[in-house]
């Protein structure tokens, strides 16, 4: 079925002007039939995110505190949009009803329910403005504890959105768990909603509309004139998104990849710009690397013990201790008598004393040390596979800038090289790598 799913992010629905831009975009291609929206985004850097205001409102209401300040800001945003579009809407009444429910501590008004109202109300306004059919994501999008969408949900979505001539609007960011409770995805989860709908409806294309004209080879805050990426594979974008490139949620790739549905990142404010296409791995590569991305705020847990390599289950037991305390790991380069585990600093610091004590008690290591202020940088590209000396070029570039590499990790697929550096060297390292490979 030659339909296109269009997801519009927060900046694309920030005010009435942006809503009108969306209407023009949809009129430019009659195959754009399934619309997913985020909550209205920030109109300026000083403004609070609407989803943050919803979380704040819920938190104050649960503590029986006055939540009028954030709540009034929320109401003003939605009323301003409806008035700017000159549409008759039930948004005022729905907001008043939710306000009463929060004051009365109604059982169904959970934190996830309140947080989801940004997308829900935005979708209601969008459907009225476009004359489209509103389809609520709850409870039709159902997922299990691992956020895997159920087959029953896929079948129901395909049936519900079956009319090829109908324009549909669906709120992003939330769905239903296996117990029938409303649950939100992680931040940026509207991307996931769009991918799920594209998969369920066997769509031609998934367009992800945002405020940038596609993906850049590096963070423009670090590399001011970073080159754009016209095409990137599913595997590459997963690596880049997970490593910090925040144009697209990394979990939104799999539903499209399963059916070879291309994803096109486009700019709502410059719809004629080419953008970035995400699709299958191409047969040839124009560049050695596709992109560079990174994140800060990691810690490295260093464990040393003689004859560690002979002690069966040592690594599994260490990771089990971290799992028991809700600490997931990013990577774990090892030596014969040492093990390094890189984890999120905030997660580790909450349980650092307990984790250290359990490892000492159960594993009897010779030494345990924790190194903070680590940044991870991923250099990604299929073009690295057949290029001899790629790693040498990367490390030479870092050495010339006197950057100490704390961690090195390269998978057998050779699609990426991950390094760990001190946070103070983060920006300098990205600049050095970019200049070496791009110029």
Secondary structure, DSSP 4 states (H G I P E B T S, - for coil): ---EEEEE-GGGGSSHHHHHHHHHHHHT-TTEEEEEE-----SSTTSPPHHHHHHHHHHHHHTT---HHHHHHHHHHHHHHHHHHT---SHHHHHHHHHHHHHTT-TT--HHHHHHHHHHHHHHHHHHHHTPEEE--TTTSBB-TT-PBPHHHHHHHHHHT--TT--EEEE-SEEE-TTS-EEE-STTTHHHHHHHHHHHTT-SEEEEEESSSSEESS-TTTSTTPPEESEEEHHHHHHHHHTT-TTS-GGGHHHHHTTT-EEEEEETTSTTS--EEEESPPSS-SSS--EEEEEEEEEEEEEE-TTGGGSTTHHHHHHHHHHHTT--EEE--B-SSEEEEEEEHHHHHHHHHHHHHHHHHHH--SEEEEEEEEEEEEEE-GGGTT-TTHHHHHHHHHHHTTPPEEEEEE-TT-SEEEEEEEGGGHHHHHHHHHHHHT-
